[in-house]
Structure formats: structure tokens, C-alpha cells
Amino acid sequence: MFIGQVRIAAFSSANRGLHYGDGLFETMRVHGGQLPLWPRHLARLREGARRLGIDVPNVDFIEARIAAHVAGIDTGVLKLLLTRGDGGRGYAPPVEALPAWQLALHPLPAIPAALRLHMCATRLAIQPALAGIKHCNRLEQVLARAEVERAGCDEGLMLDGEGRVASATAANLLVHRDGRWWTPAVERCGVAGVVRGWLLEQGLVGVADVSMDDIDAVDALALCNAVRGILPVAALGARAWPAHPAVTDLQARLAMTYPMFQDTVVSA
């Protein structure tokens, strides 16, 4: 743990991340002792820090600490947590707060070949000021994930406050219809995933509103995030989808640029 470039033993009891979720985080795939998606994670971290008014510590220093953490690690997950730092009681952010941050290394979770989705009752609130960034207030996802666990499913589909399809609890949604992939917008709620961003930049996916009626009619569903890559959805409630070549093609295109996702490519 650090305050700026100074190592500390633990976060203070006055840390605003603990009190108010006043911070940001990035969850990154480790591959061969490196973070292949780091530039994209850093860009999102900087955008989130800009919006919240949190100073990002010296990036060269952060990168040196990251390199030390992942050296010799073939595969895993590295989480970077950045908070505004300490502050007194009350919501108003202190003017001179010194950001506190930490790195934590975790094993790579099991990656299923296909996913069973639960339709979550918990909805994502519409808040454009926080949409897209990975801020530390994730109570909506916590409640939704508890639903998923009770249902015995792999992931959950979440709607926004107006009933539009938004995302999974920890991944962006991809829908295949009319011969093309689409993903919901993230300007009102949700997270701008780094893999989603790459797919959009490559022209492999477009942005569109998605309704539950659309979900019933699509040819294929998939989820994407920075840890698992692209995974097909096999079922949502009673609705099931067989393996589809469009998913395999999208997985293969991602794996050509980021070989760490090669193991997720499955044949339709």
C-alpha cells in the first residue's frame, strides 16, 4: 500500500474509500509476467480520476510496482485500488487529500466454456456522472451477484432504471442480431470495459439500445471483460442458445491480438 510514492502498512481508518467508496479500481489479467491490457486500464483509471477529482500518483512509480508484482507470474489477476485518501467526517472531499493506493495479486478464476445467466431484479441506477468509470461504489453489483449465487448461475443480466438491458454484473453484454454484434451504451450507467473498447475500435461491435424483447430474438449472446475475454451465453432462464460461429469468430479475433484469451476460443 502507498500514499503517493510512500509505502504504508495499511489504509487509515479515515480513508475515504472505506467510508464512501471514494475511489476507483482496475482488475487486470496477468499473462507471462505482463499486463497486456494495461494501457487501456490506465486510460480508464485516468478518466475516472479526472471525473472524481482524484490525483493519479506518478505513473512511472506505479508501473515499476506493477512490474515487481507480476514478475515471473505466468497467469493471474492484478487489482489496482486507488482512493482519494484520508478525510474527516462528511461527504465534502478535502482539498489537499493525498491519494492512497494498493496492488493485490489473485489467481485466475475458473473460466467456463459457456455461461448460464440469471435475470437480476436489482437494477443499475442511471447516473451519467459515474457511468463508464470503475468507481468503488459497487453495491448494485453486490446485490445482483448475491441473486446470481442463490440462483446457481454463472452471471447475471442487469437492466437500468428504465428497463433497458445494461450489462452483466461484471462484464459487458454482446448481442448478435441481423448478422452483426451490438453492445448497450454506457453513457447512462455501466462500465466502459476495456475489451468492449477494443471491439468497438476494431469495428467488430456497434452500440445500440437493447430491450428484453431483443434478447428473445437474438442469434447469440456473449459477455466480455478483461479477465475472461469473450464467453458465450448458453442460457438465460428458459431461453437457450446453441454454440454459434459468430462467437467463435469474435473470440479468435480477440485472441490474435491478445493471445492470453486463446484458451477461451471454442468451436461452434
C-alpha positions in Angstrom: 0.0 0.0 0.0 1.1 3.5 -0.7 0.3 7.2 -0.2 1.7 8.7 -3.4 5.2 7.0 -3.5 5.4 6.4 0.2 4.8 2.8 1.4 2.3 2.4 4.3 1.4 -0.7 6.3 -2.4 -0.3 5.9 -5.1 2.1 4.9 -6.0 4.6 7.6 -9.4 4.3 9.4 -10.1 7.8 7.9 -9.6 6.6 4.3 -12.5 7.9 2.1 -12.5 4.7 0.0 -13.6 2.8 3.1 -16.2 5.4 4.3 -17.7 6.5 1.0 -16.4 4.3 -1.8 -14.5 7.4 -2.9 -12.1 5.8 -5.3 -11.5 3.7 -8.4 -10.2 0.3 -9.2 -8.9 -1.7 -12.2 -8.9 -5.6 -12.4 -6.3 -6.7 -14.9 -5.3 -10.0 -16.5 -1.7 -11.1 -15.9 -0.1 -13.0 -18.8 3.6 -14.0 -19.0 4.6 -11.6 -16.3 2.9 -8.6 -18.0 -0.4 -6.8 -18.2 -1.2 -6.8 -22.0 -4.2 -4.5 -21.5 -2.5 -2.1 -19.1 -2.6 1.0 -21.5 -6.4 0.6 -21.7 -6.8 0.2 -18.0 -4.6 3.2 -17.3 -6.7 5.3 -19.7 -9.9 4.4 -17.9 -8.3 5.0 -14.5 -7.2 8.4 -15.6 -10.6 9.3 -16.9 -12.2 8.1 -13.7 -9.7 10.1 -11.6 -10.4 13.2 -13.7 -14.1 13.0 -13.2 -13.8 12.4 -9.4 -11.1 14.9 -9.0 -8.5 12.4 -7.6 -4.8 12.8 -8.3 -3.2 9.8 -10.0 0.2 9.1 -8.4 3.3 9.0 -10.5 2.6 6.5 -13.3 6.2 5.5 -13.7 6.3 4.6 -10.0 3.0 2.6 -10.3 4.3 0.8 -13.3 7.5 -0.1 -11.5 5.5 -1.6 -8.6 3.3 -3.5 -11.1 6.3 -4.9 -12.8 7.7 -6.2 -9.4 4.3 -7.7 -8.5 3.8 -9.7 -11.7 7.4 -10.7 -12.5 7.5 -14.4 -13.0 3.7 -14.8 -12.8 2.5 -16.8 -15.8 -1.2 -16.1 -15.3 -3.3 -14.4 -12.7 -5.3 -11.2 -11.9 -3.9 -8.0 -10.5 -6.2 -5.5 -8.8 -5.2 -1.8 -8.5 -7.2 0.2 -6.0 -6.9 4.0 -5.9 -8.7 6.0 -3.2 -8.9 9.8 -2.7 -7.0 9.2 0.6 -7.9 10.4 4.1 -10.5 12.9 5.1 -12.6 14.0 8.0 -16.3 13.1 8.6 -18.6 14.4 5.9 -19.0 14.0 2.2 -17.1 17.1 1.1 -13.7 16.0 -0.4 -10.7 17.5 1.3 -8.8 19.9 -0.9 -5.3 18.6 -0.1 -6.1 14.9 0.1 -3.1 12.6 -0.8 -4.3 9.6 -2.8 -3.8 6.1 -1.3 -3.5 3.0 -3.5 -2.6 -0.7 -3.4 -1.9 -3.7 -5.7 -3.3 -7.2 -4.9 -2.5 -10.3 -6.9 -5.1 -13.1 -7.2 -5.3 -16.4 -9.0 -7.1 -16.5 -12.3 -10.7 -17.7 -11.8 -12.1 -20.8 -13.5 -13.4 -19.9 -16.9 -16.4 -21.9 -18.1 -16.9 -22.8 -21.7 -20.4 -21.2 -21.7 -22.4 -19.2 -19.2 -25.9 -19.6 -17.6 -27.4 -16.2 -16.9 -29.8 -15.2 -14.2 -32.2 -12.3 -14.8 -31.5 -9.9 -11.9 -34.2 -8.0 -10.1 -31.6 -5.5 -8.9 -31.3 -2.6 -11.4 -28.5 -0.2 -12.3 -29.2 3.4 -11.4 -28.9 5.9 -14.2 -26.1 8.3 -13.3 -24.2 9.8 -16.2 -21.6 11.5 -13.9 -20.4 8.0 -12.9 -21.2 6.0 -16.0 -18.4 4.3 -17.7 -15.8 4.6 -15.0 -14.9 1.8 -12.5 -15.7 3.6 -9.2 -15.7 1.8 -5.9 -19.4 2.0 -5.2 -20.5 -1.4 -6.4 -23.4 -2.2 -4.1 -25.8 -2.7 -7.0 -23.4 -5.4 -8.4 -23.0 -6.9 -4.9 -26.8 -7.3 -4.5 -27.2 -8.6 -8.1 -24.3 -11.1 -7.6 -26.0 -12.4 -4.5 -29.0 -13.1 -6.6 -26.9 -15.0 -9.1 -25.4 -17.1 -6.4 -28.8 -18.0 -5.0 -30.0 -19.0 -8.5 -27.0 -21.2 -9.0 -26.0 -19.4 -12.2 -22.7 -18.2 -13.6 -23.6 -14.5 -14.2 -26.5 -12.1 -14.1 -28.1 -9.8 -16.6 -28.9 -6.4 -15.3 -31.4 -3.7 -16.6 -31.1 0.0 -15.9 -33.7 2.0 -14.0 -35.9 2.4 -17.1 -35.9 -1.2 -18.1 -33.2 -1.2 -20.8 -30.7 -4.0 -20.9 -27.4 -2.7 -19.4 -24.8 -5.3 -18.7 -23.9 -8.3 -16.7 -22.8 -7.9 -13.1 -19.1 -8.0 -14.0 -19.0 -7.9 -17.8 -20.3 -6.1 -20.9 -23.0 -7.7 -22.9 -22.7 -8.5 -26.6 -25.8 -9.5 -28.7 -25.7 -10.9 -32.2 -28.6 -9.9 -34.5 -29.0 -9.3 -38.2 -25.5 -10.6 -38.8 -23.8 -8.1 -36.5 -22.7 -7.7 -32.9 -24.1 -5.0 -30.7 -23.5 -3.8 -27.2 -25.5 -1.4 -25.0 -24.3 2.2 -24.4 -22.5 3.1 -21.2 -23.2 6.8 -21.1 -26.0 6.5 -18.6 -24.8 3.6 -16.4 -22.5 0.6 -16.5 -18.7 0.3 -17.1 -16.8 1.0 -20.3 -15.0 -2.3 -20.4 -11.5 -2.4 -21.9 -12.2 -5.4 -24.1 -15.5 -3.8 -25.2 -13.5 -0.7 -26.1 -11.1 -2.7 -28.2 -14.0 -4.4 -30.0 -15.6 -1.1 -30.8 -12.3 0.4 -32.1 -11.9 -2.6 -34.4 -15.4 -2.1 -35.8 -16.4 -5.6 -34.7 -19.2 -4.3 -32.5 -21.6 -1.4 -32.7 -23.6 0.4 -29.9 -27.4 0.1 -29.8 -30.2 0.1 -27.3 -31.1 -3.5 -26.3 -34.5 -4.5 -24.9 -35.6 -7.8 -23.3 -37.7 -8.3 -26.5 -34.4 -8.1 -28.4 -32.8 -10.6 -26.2 -35.5 -13.2 -27.0 -34.9 -12.7 -30.7 -31.0 -12.6 -31.0 -29.0 -15.3 -32.6 -26.3 -15.4 -29.9 -25.3 -13.7 -26.6 -21.8 -13.3 -25.2 -20.1 -11.5 -22.3 -16.7 -9.8 -22.4 -14.4 -8.4 -19.7 -10.6 -8.0 -19.2 -10.1 -11.2 -17.2 -12.2 -13.8 -19.1 -12.2 -12.3 -22.6 -15.3 -13.2 -24.6 -17.5 -16.0 -23.4 -20.7 -17.3 -25.0 -24.0 -17.3 -23.1 -25.7 -20.7 -23.2 -28.9 -19.8 -21.4 -31.0 -17.1 -19.7 -33.8 -18.6 -17.8 -35.7 -20.9 -20.1 -34.2 -19.3 -23.2 -31.2 -21.3 -24.6 -28.7 -20.6 -27.4 -26.6 -23.2 -29.2 -23.0 -22.6 -30.0 -22.7 -20.0 -32.7 -19.8 -19.4 -35.2 -20.1 -15.7 -34.7 -18.9 -16.1 -31.1 -16.0 -18.3 -32.1 -15.0 -15.7 -34.8 -15.1 -12.8 -32.3 -13.1 -14.8 -29.7 -10.5 -15.7 -32.4 -10.1 -12.1 -33.4 -9.5 -11.0 -29.9 -7.0 -13.8 -29.3 -5.0 -12.8 -32.3 -4.2 -9.5 -30.6 -4.3 -10.8 -27.0 -3.1 -14.4 -27.0 -3.9 -14.8 -23.3 -7.5 -15.3 -24.4 -6.7 -18.2 -26.8 -7.9 -20.8 -24.3 -11.4 -19.3 -24.4 -11.9 -19.9 -28.2 -14.4 -22.7 -28.7 -15.7 -24.2 -31.9 -19.3 -23.8 -32.8 
